[in-house]
Amino acid sequence: MDSKTMWVWGLLILYIIYCFWWGLKGFFSEKTTSGYGIAGRSIPFIAFLMAATAASFSGWTFVGHPGLIWKVGLVYAFASFYVLTIPITGAFFAKRNWLMGKRYGFITPGDMFAYYYNNELVRWLTVLAALLYSIFYSGIQLIAASKLFYWVAGVPPTIGLIFMAFIVWFYVVTGGLKASTWVGVLQFLLLVGGIMLLGFYVIKSPIIGGWSGMSASLKTLDPKLSQVPGLIHFGIGGGWTAVMILTYMFALMGIQSSPAFILWNFGIKSPKPLAWQQVFMSTFVVGVCLFFFSAFQGMGAKILEMSGDMIIANNGDVVPKLMTKFLPGPVLGLVFLGAIAAIHSTSAPYIGTGGTIIQRDVWWRYVRKQQGSHAEQIWTNRVMATILTLAAVVVSLTSSDAIVMIGGFATTFGTIMYLLLCGVHWGFKFPSIGAALGLLAGIIVNMLTYFVWKYPLSMHTAFWGLFAGFVVAYGCRGLGIKDSEETIARQKEVRTWLNSIDGPSEKGKIWRTRMKIVVPIWYFFALGPGILLGNSAFTFCGFPAIWAWQIVWWIIGIVMMWALCFKAEMSTTSEEQIRRADIELMDVTKEADA
Amino acid sequence: MLKTKSSKSIQGEYIMALEDKYLIVTIIFCILLTASFGWGWWG
């Protein structure tokens, strides 16, 4: 075993000890259903701040993102804007998720949707969406892990995949949500540090020749790599057109509206960390990583490939090959851990929350008829998480598509949740049956526009699923379908309470009015048709025009997120709000027998 | 505790909220980082 491999194994063993310690700590301390499943609604500020960020930006960010920049060019680097589009979903819904969970005692998103729409079909469809999301999304994380393990330590991919799945399975099923959150804190530090270190070593390598060398080399590459090809493609597929980039971002907006994240929102102690996570940790810190250091990796690999210094077979190999080529032993060990941390930080919460959702919404509610002790629920939860892990392993062993694109497909099942969340939190009005049929239509259209007609009009699956969902939901309203008196009364009570406790201040109202104009303008220029201007608008400091465009709109985006989350009060809470949330309880969810 | 609103003190001077200070530092950092590539700090 050479010294590099020894560093990798040495640091990996330390990491595994840390993970297992948190898992076993949770095993011996978590004795209630909510304690295990949603951390007893006690996840602290700093833990959520870091762990939620790590979970949002996963192994596909670390491994897949530079890989697709290598493959597609700087056009794909527009996807780096998900440092903003992922948390903007949190700005729309996360605080109100917490408020709803606190008041009504919801444990799963199915509890919330079934209560609000007074419809159990909605619960079942939410479970289905959560399952599809968790299996595919955890599956791609494991693929990334296996590739990494193979290139860095020489472990055969199948064995590496199962080994990595075992680690994450162990600390999730033993420790529950609190354990996976605290492990996520370390994982965030490793993820950010790993991306920066690898990007730094790539750009500073003598072959690349520093920034001046990279900047000069970029000018010699095929212009297609730095030009958005057009607005739209009238047909199936069509590449990274402006509308594809925009609608692909819709898919990623599904990460924080996914059932897993809703459940996580129920678990936090207070909504105080939300705005800080959305603006500074996600948009700023991860933005620095992606807009600079991930792009260095992807374009660095392209330059090395064109000069004959590196042979790359597919996008999943880019990061592992860069790591083995440029990093010295200790740094290789650290960056490897960063990648593994990124992968685990995402698969852990999705496996854990997925297990809780199946256990609560299916097993406990329908098989056990809401009977059973806390201990029984925790154990059955562990069984469900185990089944979910096995399903993710099977998917990852049989999948062949680019890992990032499977990830994009998985997150569409989170995007479709916008339909239900818009109804619950912002009063979008369609009948209960419309909510259920809309969700069903969204899931079916997601499948059709990925497996049968992939990306019609060069628009991502996420757009089509959500579009179908809203058309069906409002179509039911248009047909004159009415809700029962009970449903109308229930929804009215929720609306009255939410509006009362979460109404903006006078200043907040003014900011919200401004943001209704600013946010669409930002989307138009940063991600929409306006990006065609970026092909040749301006350059600075040696950045090609398209890259310079991205950096400028990212910086503007940080200001926009600050205005949206803090000034427009979309993610902030006052002491009065928290005080009221603590006392105005109306628990409608049975937790356990005893 | 985090202060998330700009306000005026008893003496009437403007007190900047914590997130406003963070935003200013963040934007300055982003601009300097970008500019550092033009200054040749990255080789």
Interface residues (C-beta under 8 A of the other chain):
Chain A: I203 K204 G209 G210 W211 S212 G213 S215 K272 A275 W276 V279 F280 F284 V288 F292 F540 C541 G542 F543 I551 W554 I555 I558 V559 W562 F566 T572
Chain B: L2 T4 A17 E19 Y22 L23 T26 I27 C30 I31 L33 T34 A35 F37 G38 G40 W42 G43
